[in-house]
């Protein structure tokens, strides 16, 4: 019987990056993702999304956005999961404007925002004291007929959906990008 050399493929690399994400090892996840690119394992959206999620879990919004840029430059299509991870990374990094810009990119890509998309955007605005924008997003969530969850309603228990709405929040995010600390 001859020995066969086993080589990892994109599925193997994606699983390894996802395991690093779950273990809070974002740096190791980036190392594995980088290794997969070096061996030309035909990276896909799943692999990049796992890397973005690992960065998000590690509170590293900058490398998360770098991976999103790489994914798009590689002519791969980001999906809702990819954008949600990137928006959440910005939320954790207190980058409310970047989070809203990503939310708008998600729409421009003709992807359907999920409850997670809205919750991360609302949380990013709330953490930075941008309550009006958070309420606009909450109104849009209602307009889309999505059911707000505990996360999206936690800060606005008395919010009246009839008084909220419009996609104008994106125009507020299009100015100079700033973080909460600015």
Secondary structure as UniProt FT lines:
FT   HELIX           10..22
FT   TURN            23..24
FT   HELIX           26..38
FT   TURN            39..40
FT   HELIX           45..57
FT   TURN            58..59
FT   HELIX           61..73
FT   TURN            74..75
FT   HELIX           80..92
FT   TURN            93..94
FT   HELIX           96..108
FT   TURN            109..110
FT   HELIX           115..127
FT   TURN            128..129
FT   HELIX           131..143
FT   TURN            144..145
FT   HELIX           150..153
FT   TURN            154..155
FT   TURN            157..158
FT   HELIX           161..163
FT   TURN            167..168
FT   HELIX           169..173
FT   TURN            180..181
//
